[in-house]
Amino acid sequence: MGTTARPDPPGLPPDELEARLTRPFGDPDLLLRALAHRSWCAETEGAQSNERLEFLGDAVLGLVVTDHLYRTYPDLPEGELAKVRASLVNSEALAEVASTLDLGNALLLGKGEAASGGREKPSILADAMEAVIGAVYIDGGWDAAVELIMRLLADRIEEAAAGPGGQDFKTRLQELAARRFDQLPRYDVIDEGPDHAKRFFATVFLDGSERGRGEGRSKKQAEQAAAKAAWKDLQREVVEELAGAAPDHE
């Protein structure tokens, strides 16, 4: 494999991107190649674009997500598994993930592409995200790729699986609260951290009391997590009450 030409430092230096990926590269040239758009390579003699790594990363991503869905959601039928996977392994979703890493500011773009807003183009961001995944796989192997993908996508996978799998705990909690308290849950959400690594923390209240907490990469994910905790707590209460009300046959 050839060596990627050394560029001038981009807006987000590769070592800072490594920190955001939470793993150092044994071969730093792999990360540089993952960031090299073909427009930059056209202006840089001897440079290799990220297109081959993108091809590899797409396959690795698809398998990691598919394997996780298969093992984690045994009750989801094949058609629903396919829908969840499609909602995760697509340009829009990958561009959003890339944005959380500020990947656009780390890309090596040709002058024209950079001037035309290439750092914000979803297609370029998605392709680069796949290339980074491919680079991690080559550099660190399967386990390294799985760790990265699951760290970046775990919350999104759970959120995507919520609909078809009947795991929409906000709806479940709302229905249970309406029956039990004749009122709706109330959510308080705060966020912490920089834009590229923001975390959301939600607390759900029912009948004037805190009933659950949760966190996630988005407000929706945090609320779902809090609703799940509250729903499980209320379900336990219901079961205990039913058990206590059951007649003693001894």
C-alpha positions as CSV (number, residue, x, y, z in Angstrom):
1,M,0.0,0.0,0.0
2,G,1.4,3.4,-0.9
3,T,1.9,6.3,1.4
4,T,-0.5,9.2,1.4
5,A,1.1,12.6,0.7
6,R,1.5,14.7,3.8
7,P,-1.0,17.6,3.6
8,D,-0.9,20.9,5.4
9,P,-2.8,20.6,8.7
10,P,-6.5,20.8,8.1
11,G,-9.0,22.6,10.4
12,L,-9.2,19.5,12.6
13,P,-5.8,17.9,12.7
14,P,-5.6,14.1,12.4
15,D,-4.3,13.6,15.9
16,E,-7.3,15.5,17.3
17,L,-9.6,13.3,15.2
18,E,-7.8,10.3,16.6
19,A,-8.7,11.5,20.1
20,R,-12.3,11.9,19.2
21,L,-12.3,8.4,17.7
22,T,-10.7,7.3,21.1
23,R,-8.0,5.2,19.4
24,P,-4.5,5.9,18.1
25,F,-3.6,4.5,14.6
26,G,-0.7,2.2,14.4
27,D,-0.4,3.4,10.8
28,P,-1.2,7.1,10.7
29,D,-1.2,7.1,6.9
30,L,-4.4,5.0,6.9
31,L,-6.3,7.8,8.7
32,L,-4.9,10.4,6.2
33,R,-6.0,8.2,3.3
34,A,-9.5,7.9,4.8
35,L,-9.7,11.7,4.9
36,A,-8.5,12.2,1.3
37,H,-11.3,13.1,-1.1
38,R,-10.6,12.5,-4.8
39,S,-10.7,16.3,-5.4
40,W,-7.7,16.7,-3.2
41,C,-5.9,13.8,-4.8
42,A,-6.5,15.3,-8.3
43,E,-4.4,18.3,-7.1
44,T,-1.8,16.3,-5.1
45,E,0.7,14.2,-6.9
46,G,1.0,10.6,-5.7
47,A,-2.0,10.8,-3.3
48,Q,-4.5,8.0,-2.9
49,S,-8.2,8.8,-2.4
50,N,-10.4,7.3,0.3
51,E,-12.6,5.4,-2.2
52,R,-11.1,2.0,-1.6
53,L,-11.4,2.4,2.2
54,E,-14.9,3.6,1.8
55,F,-15.8,0.4,-0.1
56,L,-14.3,-1.7,2.6
57,G,-15.9,0.4,5.4
58,D,-19.3,0.1,3.9
59,A,-19.1,-3.7,4.1
60,V,-17.7,-3.8,7.6
61,L,-20.4,-1.4,8.8
62,G,-23.1,-3.4,7.3
63,L,-21.9,-6.6,8.8
64,V,-21.4,-5.2,12.3
65,V,-24.8,-3.6,12.4
66,T,-26.5,-6.7,11.0
67,D,-24.8,-9.0,13.4
68,H,-25.7,-6.7,16.4
69,L,-29.4,-6.5,15.3
70,Y,-29.6,-10.3,14.8
71,R,-28.2,-11.0,18.2
72,T,-29.8,-8.2,20.2
73,Y,-33.4,-8.3,18.8
74,P,-34.3,-12.0,18.4
75,D,-38.0,-11.2,18.1
76,L,-37.7,-8.9,15.1
77,P,-38.6,-10.6,11.9
78,E,-36.3,-10.4,8.9
79,G,-38.3,-7.6,7.2
80,E,-38.1,-5.3,10.3
81,L,-34.4,-6.1,10.7
82,A,-33.8,-4.9,7.2
83,K,-35.7,-1.7,7.8
84,V,-33.8,-0.9,10.9
85,R,-30.5,-1.6,9.2
86,A,-31.4,0.5,6.2
87,S,-32.3,3.4,8.6
88,L,-28.7,3.2,10.0
89,V,-26.5,2.3,7.0
90,N,-27.4,5.2,4.7
91,S,-25.8,8.5,3.7
92,E,-28.0,10.7,5.8
93,A,-27.4,8.7,9.0
94,L,-23.7,8.4,8.4
95,A,-23.4,12.1,7.6
96,E,-25.0,12.9,11.0
97,V,-22.5,10.6,12.8
98,A,-19.6,12.3,10.9
99,S,-20.9,15.7,12.0
100,T,-20.7,14.6,15.6
101,L,-17.0,14.0,15.1
102,D,-16.6,17.3,13.2
103,L,-15.2,15.1,10.4
104,G,-15.8,17.7,7.7
105,N,-13.1,19.9,9.2
106,A,-10.6,17.1,9.0
107,L,-11.2,16.2,5.3
108,L,-8.6,16.8,2.7
109,L,-10.5,18.5,-0.2
110,G,-9.5,20.1,-3.4
111,K,-9.6,23.9,-3.5
112,G,-12.8,23.9,-5.6
113,E,-14.6,21.4,-3.5
114,A,-13.7,23.1,-0.3
115,A,-14.9,26.5,-1.7
116,S,-18.2,25.0,-2.8
117,G,-19.0,23.8,0.8
118,G,-17.7,20.2,0.4
119,R,-17.1,19.9,4.1
120,E,-20.8,20.1,4.8
121,K,-22.0,17.9,1.9
122,P,-23.8,14.8,3.3
123,S,-22.5,12.5,0.6
124,I,-18.9,13.5,1.2
125,L,-19.3,13.2,5.0
126,A,-20.9,9.8,4.7
127,D,-18.3,8.4,2.3
128,A,-15.5,9.7,4.6
129,M,-17.2,8.1,7.6
130,E,-17.2,4.7,5.9
131,A,-13.6,5.3,4.9
132,V,-12.6,5.9,8.5
133,I,-14.4,2.7,9.5
134,G,-12.5,0.9,6.8
135,A,-9.2,2.4,8.1
136,V,-9.9,1.4,11.6
137,Y,-10.7,-2.2,10.5
138,I,-7.4,-2.4,8.5
139,D,-5.4,-0.8,11.4
140,G,-6.9,-2.6,14.4
141,G,-9.0,-5.5,13.1
142,W,-12.5,-6.6,13.6
143,D,-12.8,-5.9,17.4
144,A,-11.5,-2.3,16.9
145,A,-14.1,-1.7,14.1
146,V,-16.9,-3.2,16.2
147,E,-15.9,-1.0,19.2
148,L,-15.9,2.2,17.1
149,I,-19.2,1.4,15.3
150,M,-21.1,0.5,18.4
151,R,-19.8,3.5,20.3
152,L,-20.9,5.8,17.5
153,L,-24.2,4.0,16.6
154,A,-25.4,2.2,19.7
155,D,-27.9,4.8,20.7
156,R,-29.1,5.2,17.1
157,I,-29.5,1.5,16.8
158,E,-31.7,1.3,19.9
159,E,-33.7,4.3,18.7
160,A,-34.2,2.8,15.2
161,A,-35.2,-0.6,16.6
162,A,-37.7,1.0,19.0
163,G,-40.4,1.5,16.3
164,P,-40.7,-1.8,14.6
165,G,-39.8,-3.8,17.7
166,G,-42.6,-2.2,19.8
167,Q,-39.9,-0.8,22.1
168,D,-41.2,2.8,22.0
169,F,-41.1,3.2,25.8
170,K,-42.4,6.8,25.7
171,T,-45.6,5.6,24.2
172,R,-45.8,2.6,26.6
173,L,-45.2,4.9,29.6
174,Q,-47.8,7.4,28.4
175,E,-50.4,4.7,28.1
176,L,-49.6,3.2,31.4
177,A,-49.5,6.6,33.2
178,A,-52.8,7.5,31.7
179,R,-54.4,4.3,33.2
180,R,-52.6,4.5,36.5
181,F,-52.4,8.2,37.3
182,D,-54.8,9.8,34.7
183,Q,-52.0,12.1,33.7
184,L,-49.1,12.3,31.2
185,P,-45.4,12.0,32.0
186,R,-43.3,15.2,32.1
187,Y,-39.7,15.2,30.9
188,D,-36.8,17.5,31.9
189,V,-33.8,17.4,29.6
190,I,-30.4,19.0,29.9
191,D,-27.3,18.6,27.7
192,E,-23.6,18.6,28.4
193,G,-20.4,18.7,26.3
194,P,-19.2,20.2,23.1
195,D,-21.3,20.1,19.9
196,H,-19.3,17.2,18.5
197,A,-19.7,15.1,21.6
198,K,-22.9,16.4,23.2
199,R,-24.8,14.1,25.6
200,F,-28.4,14.6,26.7
201,F,-29.7,13.6,30.2
202,A,-33.5,13.2,30.8
203,T,-35.6,12.8,33.9
204,V,-39.2,11.8,33.7
205,F,-41.7,12.8,36.4
206,L,-45.1,11.2,37.2
207,D,-47.6,12.2,39.8
208,G,-45.1,14.7,41.1
209,S,-42.3,12.2,41.6
210,E,-39.2,11.4,39.6
211,R,-39.7,7.9,38.1
212,G,-36.8,7.4,35.7
213,R,-33.6,8.8,34.2
214,G,-31.8,8.2,31.0
215,E,-29.1,9.6,28.7
216,G,-28.2,9.5,25.0
217,R,-26.7,11.3,22.0
218,S,-30.0,13.1,21.3
219,K,-32.9,14.5,23.3
220,K,-35.2,11.8,21.9
221,Q,-32.8,9.0,22.9
222,A,-32.4,10.3,26.4
223,E,-36.2,10.6,26.9
224,Q,-36.6,7.0,25.6
225,A,-34.1,5.8,28.1
226,A,-35.8,7.6,30.9
227,A,-39.2,6.4,29.8
228,K,-37.8,2.8,29.7
229,A,-36.6,3.0,33.3
230,A,-39.9,4.5,34.5
231,W,-42.0,2.0,32.6
232,K,-40.1,-0.9,34.1
233,D,-40.4,0.5,37.5
234,L,-44.2,1.0,37.1
235,Q,-44.6,-2.5,35.7
236,R,-42.8,-3.9,38.7
237,E,-45.2,-2.0,41.0
238,V,-48.2,-3.3,39.1
239,V,-47.0,-6.9,39.4
240,E,-46.3,-6.5,43.1
241,E,-49.8,-5.1,43.7
242,L,-51.4,-7.9,41.7
243,A,-49.4,-10.4,43.7
244,G,-50.5,-8.8,47.0
245,A,-54.1,-8.8,45.9
246,A,-54.1,-12.5,44.8
247,P,-56.2,-14.8,47.1
248,D,-54.3,-17.1,49.4
249,H,-55.3,-20.7,48.6
250,E,-53.3,-22.3,51.3
